[in-house]
């Protein structure tokens, strides 16, 4: 067995949220989720991050990021997969 660790710098996240998010989703979800869904999730992350920075809160671990209604749920991912399968 081996342990893989992905580190993400806040500077990189702030400068290229989509790219960093996409890399993280690829790392976490691997081959179990399609590239289209990972792209969708990275886009959601980027849009959520932009919305929060417009309101003065740019830290990914803010309470709004953890508890707000903008987080992606597993049912949304399943729905996206279903729609992409057509």
N, C-alpha and C positions, 0 to 999 in steps of 0.2 A: 504494500500500500504506500501511497505517497500523498502528501498534503500540498495542494496548490493554493497560492495566495495571490490575490490581485490587489494592488494598492492603487488608489486614485488620489491625485493631488487636487486640492481645491482650486489651484491656479488653472490647471488643465480643464477641470470641470466648468469653471466660470468662462473660460475662453472658447471651449468647443464642447458644449453640453451634449449635443447629439452624438458626436463621435465617441466621447468617453462613455456615455450611456450605452451606446451600441456595443462597445467592447465589453462592458460589464455584463450586459444581458447575454452576450455570446459566451462569456466565461461561465456565468451561472447556469444558463439554460442549455448550453451545448447543442448537441444534435437532436435534442428532444423537442425543440420548438423550431418552426420554420424561420428562415431569414426574414420573410415578410412580417411576421409577428414581432420579431426582434426590432425591425425597423419601426414598426408601429409604436412599440413601447418606448424606443429612444425618442421618437417624435413627441410622444406624450410627455416624457420627462423634460425635453427641451421647452415645450410650450408651457408646462407648469413652472419651470424654473424662470422663464422670461416673465410670466405673470407675477411671480413672487418678487422678482427684482424690481419690477415697476412699482411695487408697493413697499419697497425699502427693505425687503427681507431676502437676502441672497444665500443664506446658509442652508445647505441641504438637510441638516438635522433640526431645523426649526420645528416648533410644535405645529405650525400650519402644514408643513410637509408630512409630518407623521400622522396628524389627526384630521387634516382637511379632507374634503370630499373629492379631491383631485387625484387621489391614488388609484392605480389600476387594480381592479379585482380579478380573481381567477375566472369569474364568469365572463368578464369582458374579454379576456384572452381567449377563452373557449369560443365566444361569439365571433371574434375576429378570425380565428382558425376556420370556423364553419363558413363564414362569408368568403374567405379566400379559397375554399375548396370548390366553389362553383365554377 
